[in-house]
Each structure stands twice: as structure tokens, then as C-alpha cells.
Amino acid sequence: MTSPENLERVLPEIGRDLFDVLVIRTDFSDDEAWNTVVAELQRPWGPSGEFAAAVQLVDAPAWSGASPDEVLAAMVDEDLVVVFLADRNTMKSPTRALLALSTLWEDVSGLDPVYYQELIESPEPREFRAVPAAVHGVQVDLALGNVNFAECAGGGASTEPDQVLRPI
């Protein structure tokens, strides 16, 4: 049997719509928790549940234990601005909050402080947590340009006591 470490971490060719939520499972410790996450992701969403859920799930053992950096390194879809991870924290959390990762985030540690001091002192956030019921709204808002990733992370998630974004 091939162990997850020996499998190649490649994202499948997914016929994604701009508004499809991409969720990659990186923790395989609790199938019941994963099934709960999937069921929540597949529920209609919106203020009155008027929108059908559009979710692309990557549930492949090769992704077991993948770090956010490893996931971002595999991203090839230039239109994708956010990817959601069902990681260990997701499976252990009572809210099943997914890790939202910006695919546009840049490491600012190597920038020249003479020119980029403000960006170095206050870098854009790379990630935040969101309950499954909130991810569709995040995806649509980011895809339409209604908000940017920093506004999602700072405007919604950071105002909650547990730092987890919930639907409005």
C-alpha cells in the first residue's frame, strides 16, 4: 500500500466556475467531522438560503498533512483568489471552521524597508478562519471584487471573539 507521503500532491483538473468554493482536505483523522463539514458546505446559502451551493472538494489522501505553503505551491488556477483547507483545526473545532488562504498573498520579509516600510510593518493577512456557512459568501465577494482578502480577514473574522468569520 502506498503511504500518503509517497503520493504526489497535485490538484485535479477541476472545471471550476468563478463562484465555486475549492476545499482541500488536509486532515484525515475524523471522517465524521469531515462528513459534517461537507454536509454544511452543500447546504444552500444566502440570507434566505436562495443560492445553491457550488463546491469542489479535494478529498485525496495525498494531501494529508499538507501545510498552507504546500497547498499554495500547487495552485495553478490564476482566477482563484482563495482556497479553503479542512485541516486539523477544522476537524477539532466545534464550529468546523475552515482555513481560508489567499492565493495572492506575498511574503514581504525580503522587501527593502527604505521603499516598503509600511507594507513590512503591516503586511496583508494571508489567512483567516470561516465556518462552512460563510465560505460561499467569501468566495463570491472576492470573485466579484466586492471586498479584498484583507477586508474579509480584518472586517469579519477579527471582530468575532474566536476570530472565526460567520455569515452576516
N, C-alpha and C positions, 0 to 999 in steps of 0.2 A: 504494500500500500504506500502511496506517495504522501509524504507529510506536507502540511500547508507551507512550510518553509521552502520546499522544493518546487512549488508551483509558481508559475510566472504571474505577476500581478499586472494584468492587462485588462483594461476596461473593454467590455464587448462593444461591438458596433451597435449603437442604440439609435433607433430612429426617433430622436427627440424633437418635440415641439419646444418652442421657446419658453413655454409656460410649464413644461414638465419638471417635476421635482426629481432630482437624482439623489438617491440614498444608497450609500455603500455600507454594508455590514462589516465591521472590523472586529466584533466580539461574538464568539460562538459559545459562550458559557451558559446561556439561558435561552433555550428555544421558546419557552412560554413567554418570556419578556419580549423576544423578537416578534412573536405572533401578535402580541398586544400592540406593538409599535406599528406593524403592517396593517392591522385592522383599523387603527386610528388614522393612519395615512390614507387609507382607501375610503374614508367617510367623505361625503360631500362637505364642502366648506363654504365660507362666506357668512355674512350677517344672518342669513336665514337658511343657510345650507343650500343655496341655489346653484352652486358650481360643482360640477363633477370633479372628483379627484383625478389628477394626472400624475402618476408616479412611475418612475423607472427604478426598479430595485436591483442592486447588485448583491447577490447572496451567494458568494463563492468563497469556499474555504481558503483560497489563495490570499485573500485579503485579511485573514485572521491576524490580529496584532499590528496591522499597518498603522503607521504614525500619520499624522496630518501631512507632514512633509512628503512621505512616500505616496500618499494619495494625490497630492498636488503635482508631484513629479509625473504622474501618469495621465494627467489631464491633457487632452488634445483638442477638445471642443472649444474653439475660440469664442463662441457665443455664450458659453456657460460662465456665469458670474459667481455662482455659489454652488457648493456641493455639501450635502449633509451626511454626517457619519453616525452610524449606530455603533457607538464604541462601548467600552466597559462602563463608563459613567452612565450612559443611556440605559444599559441593562440593569444597573444597580439603583438608579433613581426612581422614586415613586412617580415622578412626572414623565418618565421615559424621554426626557429632553435630549434631542439630537444636537450634535455639534455642527454648527453652520460654519463653513470655511470659505473665505473669499478666495476665488481663483485669481484675482487681480492684485493681491497683496504683494508688496515688495519689501524685502529686507533692507532697512535703511542704515544698518550698522556700518557699512563701508562708505557712506557718503561723506564728502568733505564738509566739516562743520562751518567753514567760512561761508559757504553758499547755502547750506541746508540745515542750519541750526534749528529752526522752528520745526521742521519735519523730524529731525532726530530727537528733539525733546518731546514731541507729541506725535508719535507715529500713528498711522491709521490702524484701527483694530484689524486683526486677522481672523478672529473667530468670536462666536458667542453661542449660547445655548438657546434652543427654541423647542417648545412642546410640539408634538406631531401636528396638532390642530393649527399651529401658526405657520408652518413651513410653506404652505401653498401661498399665503399672503405675502410672505417674504420673497418667494420666487417671482411672483407676478410683479410686485412693486419694484424689485431690482431689474427685471427684464424690461419693464416699461420705462425705467428711469425715474419713477416717482420719488424714490429715495436712493441714497447710496448705501453701501455696506456699513459705513461708519454711523450713519443715522439709524440703521436697524439696531446695531450693537449698542450705540450710546443712547438713542432715544427711547428704546423699548426695553431691551434686556437689562440695561444697567439701572433702570428705575424700580425693578422688582426686587424684593428682599433677597431672593435666592439667585438673582442675576439671570433668570430664565424668561425669555420672551414668550408671551401668551397672546392669543388673538384678541383684537380690540373688541 
